[in-house]
Amino acid sequence: MQDFPNLFLIGPMGAGKSTIGRLLAAELSRDFVDSDHEIQARCGADIPWIFDVEGEAGFREREQQMIDELTQRQGIVLATGGGAVMREVNRRALRDRGTVIYLYTTVEQQLKRTAKDRNRPLLRGNDREEILRSMFAKRDPLYRATADLIVRTDRRGPRSVVNEIVRRVGRLVNPLQCKA
C-alpha cells in the first residue's frame, strides 16, 4: 500500500468521513488527519465558538489555510469538513495533491446521523431537513466535480466502505495488478 497516493475524503456532514477515515488510515498504515479537529486544536476553541466569534467567513479562512497545509503532507488520509468544497482554492488543492473520494449519503441518512449532534453550527435553524437539503443542492455538484471516486455510505458499515475504497483506489493506482 506504499504506492497509494494521499487520500482525501469529502462529503456532507454525517457521511462518515471521520469514522471511515480513521479505519482507512489504519488499514493503509497511514496518518489520519481531520481538518476540523486540526482547526480546533490550533485555535483552542470548538467550531461553534469560532462560528459565533468569527462567522462562517472567518471559519472558512481558517479552513482554507488548514487544507492548503494538510494536503502538502505525504502519506495521509484526510477528512475534510463538509463545506471545504465551497472554495475553488480548496477543490484545486485537493484534486492536485491526492485522490479525492466523495462519501455520498442521502439527506435522510444525514438527518439520522446528526440528530443528536449539537456541535454543527450550520444546523442551528429550526428545519434541519430543509437546511441539509439546501446544502446538498449547492454542494453535491461540487463534491462530484472534485472527486476521483464516489462511494455510497448509506446503510453500510464503515468496514465495508473502507474495503471498497481500498479496492477501487488500488485499481486507480495499478489497474493491471488489481482484479475486480
C-alpha positions in Angstrom: 0.0 0.0 0.0 3.1 2.2 -0.1 2.3 3.4 -3.6 -1.2 4.7 -2.6 -1.5 8.5 -3.0 -2.8 10.7 -0.3 -6.5 10.1 0.2 -8.8 13.0 0.8 -12.4 12.4 2.0 -15.0 14.9 1.1 -18.8 14.8 1.5 -21.6 16.2 3.7 -21.8 16.1 7.5 -22.9 12.7 8.6 -21.4 10.8 5.6 -18.8 9.1 7.9 -15.6 11.0 6.8 -14.0 10.8 10.3 -15.0 7.2 11.1 -14.2 5.9 7.7 -11.0 8.0 7.5 -9.7 6.5 10.8 -10.3 3.0 9.7 -8.9 3.6 6.2 -5.7 5.2 7.6 -5.3 2.2 9.9 -5.8 -0.2 7.0 -3.2 1.5 4.9 -0.8 2.3 7.8 -1.2 6.0 7.2 -1.6 9.0 9.5 -5.2 10.2 9.8 -6.0 13.9 9.9 -9.3 15.6 10.3 -9.2 19.2 9.1 -11.9 20.4 11.5 -10.1 18.8 14.5 -6.8 20.4 13.4 -8.5 23.8 13.3 -10.0 23.3 16.8 -6.6 22.2 18.1 -4.8 25.2 16.7 -7.5 27.7 17.9 -8.0 26.1 21.2 -11.7 26.5 20.6 -14.5 24.4 19.1 -16.1 25.1 15.7 -19.4 26.5 17.1 -17.4 29.1 19.1 -15.3 30.0 16.0 -18.6 30.5 14.0 -20.0 32.6 16.8 -17.0 34.9 17.1 -15.7 35.0 13.5 -18.7 33.9 11.5 -18.7 31.4 8.7 -16.4 33.6 6.6 -13.7 33.6 9.4 -14.0 29.8 9.8 -13.7 29.3 6.0 -10.5 31.3 6.0 -9.0 29.1 8.7 -10.2 26.0 6.8 -8.6 27.2 3.6 -5.2 27.7 5.3 -5.5 24.3 7.0 -6.4 22.4 3.8 -3.5 24.0 2.0 -1.1 22.9 4.7 -2.5 19.4 5.3 -2.7 18.5 1.6 1.0 19.2 1.3 1.8 16.4 3.7 2.6 12.9 2.4 1.2 9.6 3.4 -2.1 10.8 4.9 -5.8 10.1 4.9 -7.6 13.5 5.3 -11.2 14.0 6.3 -12.3 17.5 5.3 -15.2 19.5 6.7 -18.4 19.3 4.7 -18.1 22.8 3.4 -14.5 22.6 2.3 -15.5 22.3 -1.4 -17.2 25.7 -1.3 -13.9 27.4 -2.2 -12.3 26.7 -5.6 -8.8 27.0 -4.0 -9.6 24.1 -1.7 -11.0 22.0 -4.5 -7.9 22.6 -6.6 -5.6 21.7 -3.7 -7.5 18.5 -3.0 -7.5 17.5 -6.7 -3.9 18.3 -7.3 -2.4 16.7 -4.3 -4.1 13.3 -3.9 -7.0 11.1 -4.7 -10.4 12.6 -3.7 -13.1 10.3 -2.5 -16.7 11.6 -2.2 -18.5 9.8 0.6 -22.0 10.1 -0.7 -25.0 9.8 1.6 -28.6 10.9 1.4 -30.2 13.7 3.3 -32.3 11.1 5.2 -29.2 9.4 6.4 -27.6 12.7 7.4 -30.7 13.5 9.5 -30.4 10.2 11.3 -26.6 10.5 11.8 -26.7 14.2 13.0 -30.0 14.0 15.0 -28.3 14.3 18.4 -25.2 16.3 17.4 -25.3 19.8 18.8 -21.8 20.7 17.5 -22.8 21.7 14.0 -23.3 25.4 13.7 -24.9 25.3 10.3 -27.7 23.1 11.6 -28.8 25.5 14.3 -32.0 26.5 12.5 -35.4 25.1 13.1 -35.8 22.9 10.0 -32.7 20.7 9.9 -34.0 18.8 6.9 -34.5 21.9 4.8 -31.0 23.2 5.8 -29.5 19.8 4.8 -31.4 19.7 1.5 -30.3 23.2 0.6 -26.7 22.4 1.4 -26.9 19.2 -0.6 -28.2 21.1 -3.6 -25.3 23.5 -3.5 -22.5 21.1 -2.6 -23.3 17.8 -4.3 -22.2 19.2 -7.8 -19.0 20.5 -6.2 -18.3 17.1 -4.5 -18.9 15.3 -7.8 -16.7 17.7 -9.8 -13.8 17.4 -7.3 -13.9 13.6 -6.7 -11.9 10.9 -8.4 -14.2 8.3 -6.8 -17.8 8.4 -5.4 -18.6 5.8 -2.7 -22.1 5.5 -1.1 -22.2 5.2 2.6 -25.9 4.8 3.2 -26.9 1.7 5.2 -23.4 0.3 5.1 -20.9 -0.5 7.8 -17.7 1.6 7.8 -15.5 -1.6 7.2 -17.4 -2.3 4.0 -16.9 1.2 2.8 -13.2 1.1 3.6 -12.8 -2.2 1.7 -14.4 -0.7 -1.3 -12.2 2.4 -1.2 -9.0 0.2 -0.9 -10.1 -1.9 -3.8 -11.1 1.0 -6.1 -8.1 3.2 -5.3 -5.9 0.1 -5.9 -7.4 -0.1 -9.4 -6.6 3.6 -10.0 -3.0 3.2 -8.8 -2.2 0.0 -10.6 -5.0 -1.1 -12.9 -3.1 -4.1 -14.3 -2.5 -5.8 -11.0 -5.8 -5.3 -9.3 -8.7 -7.6 -10.1 -12.4 -6.9 -9.8 
